[in-house]
Amino acid sequence: MSNETTVESRPVFPFTAIVGQEEMKLSLILNVIDPKIGGVLIMGDRGTGKSTTVRALVDLLPEIQVVSNDPFNSDPTDPELMSEEVRQKFQKGEALEVKKKKITMIDLPLGATEDRVCGTIDIEKALTEGVKAFEPGLLAAANRGILYVDEVNLLDDHLVDVLLDSAASGWNTVEREGISISHPARFILVGSGNPEEGELRPQLLDRFGMHAEIGTVREPDLRVQIVEQRASFDEAPIEFRINYKESQEALSRKLVEARELLKKAELDYDLRVKISQICSELNVDGLRGDIVTNRAAKALAAFEGRTKVTPNDIFRVIPLCLRHRLRKDPLETIDSGSKVREIFQKVFE
């Protein structure tokens, strides 16, 4: 039984029923609208609904066109997102059988082996039959979808390297005994973890487009509401989901419309200069911060049904896009998100 089926066959807690944690919900939504933002890292205390929220996203994911019977979810029109076999057919002008499929979310288990993640080459078959027999792994299934790593800070170093490599190039290459096979592996990387259990390597941190920090809800009323909701979901998940059917469908529609509207979203030149000024004043290494903030601000405008980005859009997304890119100062008392907001106020005054 494939990973996708197991996720879809058990009832998932509805996304619109999740109370609070706005920062985390916003970053996930923006990544669905524009996958090029580059994923999201969610760090926070135990039991704050990190995994629940990410898995709840499955319901809202829009449909995409894929080539039928292709394990790599190849795009029927974009050669960059096609497996070798499909690309050859496409170049010969052969007709490709196309179907619509929901964007998939693949769970990466902590104990996964490199073979399970990257896929394996059947050497025996390759030598005896002369064919490249490739058994696709999780990266193949995650192409054009979401790859979710729970407890990302506990992931083995060699798996982190494999993920970094694929996330950077959009391709996965498996080499064994002189045989090499490549396939597209463009995915939104979503990670969650508890900072108490260990820090993340800076190279991996930088690969995540956005970083949401979440804490435990402090208001007693909200806590009671969360506990009651969880209890009623555990008791009767199907009935509980029916109550949220309308709000879930409305949010799904909103996401599909936002993905369309994103093509028309505009960010004025002077706002782009101010974003780069903030990044420069914060001594952010590289230009990834500037690029992600531009994309996230446009995605937020599209989500709210607008084509013009406002300074308020930037104010809402810039802490999420930059807080994990700041250099760590052990003597700093101010939270990195607040520091970003402070510089924003200074630049935009």
Phi, psi and omega in degrees: 000129185283161182300320183300316184297320182295322180296318185281337187278338177262141184297131181259143178299131185293138181300319184286351179270353183285127184269134177069207180051044185301321183299315181293317181295319181297315182296323179293317181297316182296326178290329177289323180292314178230094181300340182287354175299327172101026172088179183215141176250126181247113179244136180182179182298165175294147172068030178255011175083025181296303182296321180302315183293316181297315182291333179293340181294334182310317182300328189267352187294132181287171179270150175231162177271129179230160176282130182298149177053035178241121185289353184257009183051043184301144177278129182291349183241338185254108182301334180294336183250026181249148172286165184305314183300313181293321181296321179297317178298318182297317181292330177281353180081016178288149179285133180257134178280124186245144174221162178263141183213144177293144174303132185267152173244122183251130177273130176260108182291147182300325184269014183297144177273165180297323178298319181294324182283311186271335187101166182229156176254128178278096184299317183303313181295321181297321182282320184280320185256350178072021178244152177279097182269104183249129177258105187297149179253200183292329180293328178291316181293331183275353180304129181066017180230209181242133175251116185253123178245108176277146184054051185299332181284352178258004183291142179301144182303320183291329176288325177299318179298317180299315180296317180300317182297312181291319182296325182285318187263339184078008179229152175240128179242129178246125180235133179205130178048044176081000177255132182234134178228133177239148173211156180294140177219070178262114182220161173271121181271118177243124180234149174222153181186173180250119185302336180295336185272005178131149180278163177263149176297139183303325181296323181286320178305314184293337181287338179278129180296315184233157182225113179257129176252127182233145180243175178287139178295130183264330184293123182304320181299315180295321181298318178297317180300317180296315181298316180296317180298315181297320181296316182289329176292316181296327181287312183218079185301319184296312180297319180299318180294325180300321180299334183254009185302313183297312182294326178294315180295321180297317180292322177300314180298317181300321180292319180296316179296320181295323179296325178288315184293335182304326181298333182261355184295138183236143177234115184301151182302315183295329177289323178296321179296319181293324177299314181293328178295318178298313180300320181293316180294332180272002181056042179287129179287138176073181183251005183298325180300315180298313184297313183295319180297318177302313182295315183295321180295319178295318181297322180293319178299316180296322180298326181267013173079022181242158177252351182251128179279135178253161177303328179296323176301315181296318181301323182285328184262335189297324177297324180293328185273338188245339190302329181271000181259356181283148177289137182287127175242111185298338182269357182289128180264336184277142178294144184300324178296319179293325180297318179297316181297322181299313180293324177302311182301321183293316183287324185266005184291000000 
